[in-house]
């Protein structure tokens, strides 16, 4: 017997319709590339998104066709999020931080038909336009006064002209919720990037899961500033969560430096933010150097790479901003776990709670996870034994775009490539990426632990721990350190800093100081580059 309830497909357009009808006056504020602060509401934004959907149709974009963006976080990008997916086409968020050759490769692979881009990326698009095989229309996300007088880009259109040419009389089409809505490529540190093709259903379900109190805990009382770019896994779904909950949205545009971010946090009463640790490092340094604080920020979601405990402490103890350590990946839309507290944790000491927060946390509803040994057998949840982490759920990839890489699943589970422990309460902790694990004499050393300790040293700005070849142990840890400006820290001092904090055999064999640690297009340390750089490094023999 079937249930007798209404059937409404879970479509992305329904999020915007909800925001327009029930939170129509809620604000969307953007720092624009034009230099000003732009203010709009969900009501106005929804009307413009409908006009943009009609404009896309007028450009000949059909169902399932890809419309790419090269854009910062801003209201026009949000309009495209809803216009493109809402009309039944697929929004493909390109990462502008990639090498131009990679941008071309990915746009070709995705067969993008239209490319919408921010002013900042005009030179990039001019450089690659002739090489893009499938793009028929280029759209500059600006008004007429910002259009270039002359350009090499064929068929360049003005975003505001496209909107002006349409009215907002448009009904969002209703279709199967399993249809593709957006496309995002993995970073491809090994081999070519692979496309993860989200559906309307997976996106809406993920937004439900992400908004929950033990996840990102968002509501209509919040003002959310996603620092995480809309070109990185849909800004961790915050553009959808905001419409679902009726929260205010604040977009930083290209202003991701500490000063610009801090100004916006304060002027717009931001309560929640989200980003990778490297961004917060810049913000914290600025706030500290200028003796500032946060008057409205309640919590910040930190993920994308392990959040060093020193950063959690700085946010919580110095500035009263609660840290939610989260883990996920492009293949997971991205959210998998969030480290929120249970009742029993509230009675713990600060130090115990901080230790808990270094973990990536508990699975949100919709995500199941397990850890397995080398033979694929499940490992107990003892918080000690580590193994490869596998996940499954309705917003986790089943197959990559165009079938690239074959069937990624193992008995219905997606292997994340992360190595983790899970404790008896189900709190997961990443110890490493499988490819970053240091294998010393047949035992694994987790590089994240070693990095976290180094980053707690006051003289260290950033630290990466990589495997260096060793004649006896196969591999031993080599610590690569970027000092804070003017810090006077030595190798001996750093090694002594580890004393009592780890098992003796985990101690790095050597420390090297560098001017900069290479960061990838999503702000993660590129350990493959460091391994390449230090592949001939000879460890001192003891
Ligand atoms: P991406 O698909 O580019 O978002 O990268 C996903 C990968 O980032 C994961 O598989 C992890 O290796 C890493 N990652 C994400 N969040 C965390 C976290 N909180 N701690 C450690 N690693 C993380």
Boltz pocket constraint, residues with backbone or C-beta under 6 A from the ligand:
constraints:
  - pocket:
      binder: B
      contacts: [[A, 186], [A, 187], [A, 233], [A, 302], [A, 303], [A, 304], [A, 305], [A, 306], [A, 307], [A, 325], [A, 326], [A, 327], [A, 328], [A, 329], [A, 330], [A, 331], [A, 334], [A, 360], [A, 416], [A, 417], [A, 418], [A, 430], [A, 432], [A, 433], [A, 522]]
      max_distance: 6.0
